[in-house]
Amino acid sequence: MASGEPPSPADVTSAFRGACHGGHLSTAQYLHAHGADPHWRGYDGLTPLDVARGQGAGDVVR
């Protein structure tokens, strides 16, 4: 991403998955509201919801 350009949809979704993995609810909510794809499957075949479940991030799952 070049300086000053908005993040790509792929970047937003990647950050969303990271927020779900880390249990960062407010960040996940923000990214979801800004276009993150909650149905995207990573290289491991898991969605961000699957990742949050695996990390025990119940507040993110809800």
C-alpha positions as CSV (number, residue, x, y, z in Angstrom):
1,M,0.0,0.0,0.0
2,A,1.4,3.4,-1.0
3,S,1.5,6.2,1.5
4,G,-1.8,8.1,1.7
5,E,-3.9,5.4,0.0
6,P,-6.7,3.6,1.9
7,P,-6.1,0.0,2.7
8,S,-7.3,-2.6,0.2
9,P,-10.3,-4.9,1.0
10,A,-7.8,-7.7,1.4
11,D,-5.8,-5.7,3.9
12,V,-8.9,-4.9,5.9
13,T,-10.0,-8.5,5.9
14,S,-6.5,-9.6,7.0
15,A,-6.5,-7.2,9.8
16,F,-10.0,-8.3,10.8
17,R,-8.8,-11.9,11.0
18,G,-5.9,-10.8,13.2
19,A,-8.2,-8.9,15.5
20,C,-10.5,-12.0,15.8
21,H,-7.4,-14.1,16.5
22,G,-6.2,-11.8,19.2
23,G,-9.7,-11.3,20.8
24,H,-9.7,-7.6,20.1
25,L,-13.5,-7.0,20.0
26,S,-13.6,-3.2,19.3
27,T,-11.0,-3.6,16.5
28,A,-12.9,-6.5,14.9
29,Q,-16.1,-4.5,15.1
30,Y,-14.5,-1.5,13.5
31,L,-13.0,-3.5,10.7
32,H,-16.2,-5.5,10.1
33,A,-18.1,-2.2,9.8
34,H,-15.5,-1.0,7.2
35,G,-15.8,-3.9,4.8
36,A,-13.9,-6.9,6.3
37,D,-15.2,-10.2,4.8
38,P,-16.3,-12.4,7.7
39,H,-16.6,-15.4,5.3
40,W,-13.1,-15.3,3.9
41,R,-11.1,-18.5,4.6
42,G,-7.4,-18.3,5.2
43,Y,-4.7,-20.7,4.1
44,D,-5.8,-23.0,7.0
45,G,-9.4,-23.1,5.7
46,L,-10.7,-21.2,8.7
47,T,-12.9,-18.1,8.7
48,P,-12.3,-15.2,11.2
49,L,-15.1,-16.6,13.3
50,D,-13.5,-20.0,13.4
51,V,-10.2,-18.4,14.5
52,A,-12.0,-16.5,17.3
53,R,-13.7,-19.7,18.5
54,G,-10.3,-21.5,18.5
55,Q,-8.8,-18.8,20.6
56,G,-11.6,-18.8,23.1
57,A,-12.6,-15.2,22.2
58,G,-16.2,-15.6,23.2
59,D,-17.0,-11.8,23.1
60,V,-15.7,-11.7,19.5
61,V,-17.7,-14.8,18.5
62,R,-20.9,-13.2,19.9
